[in-house]
Amino acid sequence: MNGNNPYAGVDGVTEAGHRANADVPELSTEQKQSLRNSITAIATRTREFLPDEYVVGSKVGDAGNGPQAQVSVQPPVGHPVSAGFRPDIEDFDGDELDTHEEDEVARGLAASAALQVKQVMGNDLTPTAR
């Protein structure tokens, strides 16, 4: 049964529960910098959509499954929201990350964070203007 599991491991090559080295993308220094720039752009754009009470952070790391990036938003009340992805070599055009989805991700994060506040606050607030 374990032979059908991609994480069962290969005797003497890959431990059970781990990915083979060939499956983990290895990014160049320039590609890693492009990934950092893209994540920073998403975090910056997200900050532009939200008031100062929202805390926006980003991180780029190298997990056992390859590089991964994440942008998180902590609203003033409610649960934090985040968006992350693991780029693959095919996501790069040479050394540049080729997603062009930074604005869309930033809008989605901002909307999700605002929704968290709305859900916690409910309809109990009196509007200050109409």
Order of alpha helices (4+ residues) and beta strands (2+ residues): alpha-beta-beta-beta-beta-beta-alpha
